[in-house]
Amino acid sequence: GNAPSWDMMYDALCQYAQTNRDENEGRIWDGTIPQSYKTHDEPALNLGIWVNHQRTTYKNKKLCDERVGKLEKVGLKWAVRKGRNASSWDMMHDALCQYAQSRKDENENGIW
């Protein structure tokens, strides 16, 4: 099929970052995006998976400098976690803990 071009995906990422900055008091985007994130376009773009792919390509030193520069300019973080060996399990676990905590915070009895 006609896969969206790199520039199209990049534009979508810029929009995603901008939206996050608008919603965030500090006008900051943390440079991450959920892997499952899809844009609201028709057809939707798998932006999260695309970003993941850019990170992998970068890690393998196969991403051209121009693209690296563009992605860094928009504020994308190459490593999601500072810890070297933080596995995706740890990340999912942290996310779940945070989610559970936020649910408890919303419930005055602290029950999730």
N, C-alpha and C positions, 0 to 999 in steps of 0.2 A: 504494500500500500504506500501512500505518500506520507511517510513519517514526517512529523514536524521538524523544521530545520533547527539547527543549534541556536540561531538568533531568535527564533520564535520562542524556544524554551527559555532562553536567557531573558527575553522581555517579560515572560510570565514570572520568572524568578524575581525580576526587578519590581514587578507589581506586588508580588507576595511580600517582599521585604518592605515596600512602601506601606502596604496595608498594616503590617505588623507595627511599623513605626508610628503610624497614625493612632493605633489602638493602645500604644504603650506610653505611659506618662513621660518616661525619660527619652522618648523618641528613639529608642534603641531596638534593634532587631538582634537577637542572640546568635544569628548566623546558622541556625538549624531549621530543619523542616521535617515534618513527619514523613516517613517513607511512603505511607499510604496516601499522602496528600495528592488530590487531583484538582485541577483548576475548574472554574465554573464555565469554561468555554464549551461550545458545541463543535466537534466532540471534545470531551474533557481531555486535558493533557496530564499525563502521569508525571507531574513535576517532581514529586518526592523520589520516585525511582530514577528519574533523570539526574537529579542532584547526586544521588547515591553513586550513579555511574560516573559522574564527573569526578567525584572523590576518589573512586577506584582508579580511574584513568590517571589522575594526578599522582596517586600513591605509586603507580607503576611508571611514573615519569614519562607518560605518553601524552600529556595534555599540553598543547602548544602554548607558548608564553603569552600570546595575545589573549587566549581564553582564560588562562590563569589570572592575568591582570584584570580582565573584566569581572571575573567571579569574585576576586578579592575586593575590587572596587565596590561592588554591591554589598559586600560584607559577609560573604559566605565563609563559614569556618570549615577548614579542611578536616580537622579531627574533631569529632563530636565530644569526646571526653579527653581530658588531659592525661589521665592514666593510660600508660602504654597498653597494658593487658586487660583493660576493662572490656569484658566481653559483652555481646549484645544481651546476654542473659542478665548481667548486672544492670545494664541500662533499663531493661524492661522491668526488672525488680524495683529499681529506684522509682521508675515512673508509677508503678503500681502503688508503692508505699506513699508517694506524694498524693496520688489520687485518693487513696483510702484516707489519708490525713485530711485532705481538703473536704472529703465527705463528712468526716467526724467533726471538723470545724463548723460545718454548716448545721450539724445536728446538736442541739444543746445538751443532749444526754451523752454525746460522744460515742454513739453507737453507729456502726457502719452497716 
